[in-house]
């Protein structure tokens, strides 16, 4: 005989079904919304639409990138593709011409008159974008024509001629100078606001192409203390390739603009930046430099006697003192009877 339950029957809880409409109350705006319980099929369809949108976005992002494809792989692939006119298999891919890293391809059908030509990369104003990209990439990492030629030779890729490489460099130089000047003007307008003349503090520091005091190229930048954006820049060089080769018949080239020691570049660059402040209707009344800065002595009386205040960089001193203390600790020297 089965054992009877001690209590009453257990009350079953109603959980609803797929056709029940539930009222949900939003606690933030105290408004109620009617949401229907979705079925499994509806959820799958919704998730499939979402994944399709994500895939489309990723496909659009990757479509802007470049890929290196083997030439034999392309030929074998198009050999299996059907012609859109006669639907026969076996399209022939022929390289018509080469312009730097860009090739002009022709797609022909062996059985009919189908012909289609296309470049391997996008073009803008008659110039291949991949050629500008590789020149810009080489210049960003500090390399030039010889390094790019060796790299493409090992990869089995065509490369630009020296004349085409120099033309791309000139185009990129004009573009970078224009963008840099626009950013500097925007940073200066942010400092000035609606005023035609303003005073601000700047941090001036110099950098060189090589470490030490033997570098032929250097750069001095002025950064706003308030916004942290560059307000002016002075690039200096004491070497000219054209003049060194003796091909200086033309006076249009940009020659060297500095003749002194490399260590003095920061001083001269700071003074030139202060000279341009009068043209830009701004006055640099605070000079924020590192501990070993010599540029302040050349500009402290630029607008008058002691019109420029010097601000010291504590972090620069902390770095040097900390480095000396760590070196002293490694030596474990004895000082006043104690081992440091």
Secondary structure, DSSP 4 states (H G I P E B T S, - for coil): -PPPPSSPPPPPPP---TT-EEEEEETTTTEEEEEEPPPHHHHHHHHHHHHHHHHHHHHHHHTTS-----HHHHHHHHTTSBPTTT--B-EEEEEEEEETTEEEEEEEESSS--EEEEESS-EETTEEHHHHHHHHHHHHTT--HHHHHHHHHHHT-----HHHHHHHHHHHHHHHHHHHHHHHHHHHHHHHTT-SSEEEEEEEEEEESSSSS--SEEEEEEEETTT--EEEEEEEES--HHHHHT--S-S-S------S-GGGHHHHHHHHHHHHHTTTTEEEEEEEE-TT--SHHHHTTSSSTT-SEEEE-HHHHHHHHHHHHHHHHHHT-EETTEE-
